[in-house]
Amino acid sequence: MKKIVNPGTTQIINLLKRPVAKRNNLEATVKTIFAAVKKDADKALKKYTKQFDNAVINSFIVDEKTIAGAADKLSPALKAAIQLAKKNITIFHTTQKEKVQKTETTKGVFCWRENRAIEKVGLYIPGGTAPLFSTVLMLGIPAVLAGCKEIILCTPPDKNGEINPAILYAANLVGIKGIYSVGGIQAIAGLCFGTESIPQVFKIFGPGNQYVTAAKQMALQYNVAIDMPAGPSEVLIIADKKANASFVAADLLAQAEHGADSQVILLSDNEKITDKILTEIKKQVAVLPRKNIALQALKNSTAIVLNNITDCITLSNFYAPEHLIIATEKPLALVKKITNAGSVFLGKYSCESAGDYASGTNHTLPTNGYARNYSGVSLDSFVKKITFQEITKEGINNIGPAIALMAEAEHLYAHKNAVTVRLNN
């Protein structure tokens, strides 16, 4: 991890560039698989599951017996931990429910807005080296709270065609029954078009590698919505001289172990604490099981020493991190200055891992600078907001003349007539 002291503007921009994975004709691959799944449905899914996951699947649907039996494969301690996380995530997301507020904008003119759940949603849960059963909770809980009628979960099988039991347990715990053992581009295509096995959905959620991300972006071309653009995971930490070097190093490494293309950034106004943190990183990374992955990520990462914490906040807002940790003496004093971040962690005990698992906030967040214009997943992600209006005779008399005048000024005389026929009767 490089250390730079008081870099210039041009150097800062270069230092904060996200790592870009080699695409290797990625778009062409996605198009090919989408076309195959659209044409051959389950047959194509089986072909690509064998090709990419080295698994032979006879039926993509995970049966109820297998789902129920997953609980027996987990330790009581892990099940209790998942249940604690479910409780906290449910509590926090329940607070996001909105009450209908009917407003009388003019005498006799009533307007309001109501939520309607997206009826069919697809949840993509990564498997591979890190089966993210926590993401089942983060996506499944708000989907259930929102009232989505059909929740379809896709996750890649291992070489034996099986799904990690923790994923199945978490899905069953939140009430998801439609679970399918298919991953990668082919899973996103299946959710996009529908197949003999997999229902078509209206919106797709969930993280994934560059192939899954590209596939989700392709789904947009077929009128299927997605939660947000996504890229490799990232964290930015702002630390002052009072920061705990061991804590900060641990947080940086927690993010670095996600993947070789992850990025971690340290900003500080104090070179001494920066050096302590870098020393701690070297100690802690040496004993990590995913050491090699973390070391690759650290090659994309930088520690930057600036003149003051205000400059650190300014630079953080420019970078717009997925995760932002404020490891300063008085973190709450900085909250109002934060404009761009996916999720913020305040103070020495607010580790990013808490948000990943069990504090209650959602861990499906915008990356790659999209925190400038996207929010993380919430209850709102699973609903549409429909506006309503009810206008009485008194109401149309009050606003009708203004409407007619504006319609005429825009040369839309049918619009004007729709009002005047009511005013004259």
N, C-alpha and C positions, 0 to 999 in steps of 0.2 A: 504494500500500500504506500503510494508516494506521499511525501509531505511537501507542501508548497507554502511559503510565507509571503503574504501580501502580493499575490499575483496581479498583473494588469488585467484590464477588461477582456482583451482578446484571449489571453491565456486562460482566464476563468471559463470563458465560453467553450474553449477546447477541452478543458479539464472536466467539465460537466456533461460532455457528450455521452449519451447512453451507448453501450456496446451494441453493435449491429451484427446479428447472426448472418452467416452466408445463406442466401436463399436457395441456391442450387435448383433453379427452375421450379421454385415452390408453387408459384401461381399456376404453372402448367400442370403440375401434379394434382393440385386441388381441383382444377377444371376437369381433368381426366376422371378422377374418382367420383366427382359429383355427377358427371354424365353417365358413368357406369351405374351408380346407385339409382339415378332417375330412371334408367332403362331397365335394369335387371333386379333392382330392389334387394331382397334377402340374398339372392345368389351372389350379388356383388359384395354384400357385407361379409359373407362367408369367405369369399376369395381374399379380400383385403385383410380380414382378421387373421387368416392363415399366413398371409404374406408379411404383415407387420408385427403381429403379436405371437406368431408361431403357435397359434391355437386353432384347433378344429372344433367348431361350434355347430351342434345339430339344432339347438333351439336357443335363441337369444334371450328368451323370456326366463327370468329367474323365478322358479316356482316357490309357492308359499312355504313349503316344508324346508327348503334350503334357507329361506329368509329367517324363519323362526329358529332354525337350528344354529344360526350364527352366534346367538347369545351364549351357547354352551362352549364356544371356542375362545371366549374372552375371559380374562380374569375378573373377579368381582371388583377389584380396585379400578380397573379401566372402565368397566360399566358404570361405576359410581361417578367417575370423573366425567364421562360423557353425559350422564344425567345432570350433573351440576352445570355443565356448560349449556345444556338444553334449557335448564331453568333460567339462567341469567340472560341468554339470548332471547328467550321468549318474553321475559319481563321487559327488556329494553325495546324490543320491536313492537310489543303491545302498546307502548306509549306513543307510537307513531300513528295510531288510528286517529282519523279526523272526524270531528262532529260536523254534521251538515249545518251550515249557517245561511239562513235565508235572509236576503237583504232587500229592502224596498228602496231602490235607487231614486225613483220619483214616485209620487203618490199614485198608487195603482199599478206600479211596475215592480214585479218581484223576480229576483235572480238568485240562483244558488248553484252549488256544484256538489256532485255526489261521486264517490268512487265505485268502480265496477271492476271486479277481478278479471285479469286476463285468463280466459277459460282454459287454454292448453299451453303449458310451459314445459320446456325441456331443461334439465339440469345435467351439466357435464361435470363429472367428478374424475380428476386424474388418478391414475393408478401408478404403475411403474415403480421406480425406486422410492417414491413417497406417496403411498395411498392416502389421499386427503379426506379421511372420514369427517374431519372437522368442517370441510366445505359442505358436506351433506347437511349439517346443522345450519350453517350460515345461509344456505339457499332454501332448504326445505322448510325451515320454521317460518320465515316470512311468506313463503308461497302458501302454506297451510293457513296462516293467520289472515292472509288476504282473501282466502276463499277460492283459490284456483280449483276448478272442477277436475282437471286432469293434470297430474304431475308425473312426468316421465323422466326417469333417471337413467343415464347411460354412463358406464364406466368400463374401461378395458379389462379383459380377463388375463390371468396369468397363462403360462404355457400349458397348464392343465385344464384351461377353460373355466377356472374358478375365480370368484371375486373375493377380495379381502373381507373377512368376516366383520371387521369393525365398520366397514362401509355399509354392509347389510344390516348390522345392528342399529347403526345410527339412522338409517333410512326407515327401518321398522319402528324405531322409537318415535320419530316425528310423524309417522303415519303415511309414508310413501309406499305404495304397493307395486307400482309399475316400474320394475327394475330390469335393465337389459344389459347383457354382457357384451358390449361392443364399445370400442373407443376410437380415438384418432379422427382423421378427416371423414372416414366412413360413417362414424356415429353422428357427426354434425350433419352430413348429407342425409342420413336416415331421418333425423329429426326434421330436417328441412322439407323433404319430399313425402315422407311416410313410406313404409314398406308393408309387406304382408305381416310382419311382426311388430314394427315400431310405428306408433301413431305419429302423424304430422303435428307439429306444434306451431304456435304463433310467436313465441319468443324463446330464445336460447340463452342460458346463463352458464357461467362457470369459467374457471381458468384452464390453461392448457399450454402446451409447448407452441413453437412457432407454426406448426402444422395445424393445430386446433385453432389458433388465433386467425390464421389465414382462411380457414374453412368457415369460421363464424363471419368473417367479413364478406366471404362469398355468399353466405346465406342472405345477407342484406339485399343482394341482387334478385332474390326470389321472394321478396316481400315478407321475409321472416326477420323480426327484430332481434337484437342482441342486447345484453346488459350494458356493455361498454367495450371500446377498443382496449386491448390488453397487451402487455409485453412482459418481459422478465421482472421479477419482484425487486424492490429497492427500498432503502431506508436512508434518511439523512438525519444526523444527530448534531444538535447544537450544544456544546459543552463549555462551561466557564471554569474558572480555577477551582470552584467548589465541587465539581463533578467527581463521582467515584470512578476512577479509571478502570477498575475491574468490571463494574457494571456496564460501562459504555462499550468496552471491548467485547463483552459477551453479547451485547445487543447487535453490534456490527457483525459479529460472526454468525449470530442466529439468522441474519438475513443472507449473509454470504453463502451459507450452506444450501440455500434453495436451489441454486444452479450456477453453472460456470458463467452464464451470461447475466447473473444478478449484479447489482452495483450497490456499493455502500459509500456514503459520503460523510466525512466528519468535518464540522466547522467549529472553530473556536477563536476566542480572542486572547488565548494564552498558550504560548509555545511549550511551556513546561508541562502543562496537563496533557497537551497533544502528544508529547514524547512519552509520557507515562502510559497513555492509552495504546500507542503503537507498540510499546514494550509488552504490555499485557496481551495484545493480540498475538504476538509471536509465541507467548507462553501457552495461551489457551488453544490456539489452532493446532498445536503439536499433538494434542490428545483427542482431537475430534475424530469420530469414525468417518465423517464425510470431509476429512481434511483436504483431500485433493480437489474436491469441488470448491470448497471455500477458498483455497489458495488461488484457483483460477479466477474466481470472482474478485479477489483482492487485487488482481492485476488490472481490473477495470476501475479501481476505486482510488479515492484520493482523500487526504487530510489537508485542509486548507486553514491557515492561520490568518485572520483578518484583524483590523484595528479595534473593533468593538463588536458587541453583540447585536447592535442595530444593523451593522453591515452583514452579519450572519443571517439575520432575519430577511433582509433584502435579497440576499443571494438565494436563500431557501425558497422564497416566493417566486423567484425567477426559475428555479429548478422544478418547483411544483412536485414534491416527492409523494410517492404512494404512502409511505409511513414517515412521520416526523416526530422525533423524540427531542423534547426540550429538557436537557440535563443541566439546568442552571439553578442558582440559589433561590430565585423567585420566578418560577415558570409562569405562574398565573398572570403576572404583570405583562407578559408578552402575548397573551392570547388574542387580544384585539388587533395586534399587528400582523397576525397570520392570515393571509388571504388565499394561498394556494397550497392545499395538502389533502391527501385522501383521508387520513386518520392521524390524530395528534395524541401523543403520550407525554404527560406532564409530570416532571419530578423524578427523583432517583428510583422510586419503586414501581413506576409505570412502564414496565418492560413491554416491548412490542409483542412478545409471545402471548401476553395476556389478551390482547386484542385478537390474536390469531385463534385463540381457543375458548376462553371462558369468561372474559369480563362482561360481555353482552353486546358490544358493538360488532358490526359486520366486518369480516376480513376480505371480502371481495371488493377490491378498490381499484381506482384508476391508476395506471402506471404510465411511464414514458412521457410524462409531462401533461397527460390528459386531466390531471387534477386542476388544471386551469379552467376547465369547462365541463367536467363531469363529476358527479358525486359517486360515492360507493353505493353498493346495493343496500336497499332498505325496503320497508313495506311498500313504499311508493313505486318501487321497480316492478311490482307484480300487479299493479292496478292501472286502469285508465281513469281519467278524471273527465266526467261528462257535465257540461253546464246545462242548466234548465232556466227557462223564464216563463212566467205567467203574467199576462197583461190584461187588466180589466178594461172596461169601456172608458172609465175615468183615466186610466193609464194611457191608452192610445190617444185620447184627446189631449193629454198633457205633452206627449213626446211626438205625436204624429206629424204636426206641422213642420217640426225641425227635420224629421226623417224625409218628408216629401221634398223639402227644399234642398237637402243634400243630394238626394237621388236625382233630382232634376239637374243640379249643377254638374253631376257626373254623366248626364245624358242617359240615365237608366230609367226610362219612363214606366216600364213595367213594375219596377221597384216602387216608384212613386204611386202608381195606381193601386198597388196592394195595400197601401196606407189610406189613400183618399177614399177608396170604396168603403172602408170601415168608418172613416170620419163622417161620411155623408149618409150613414145608415144608423 
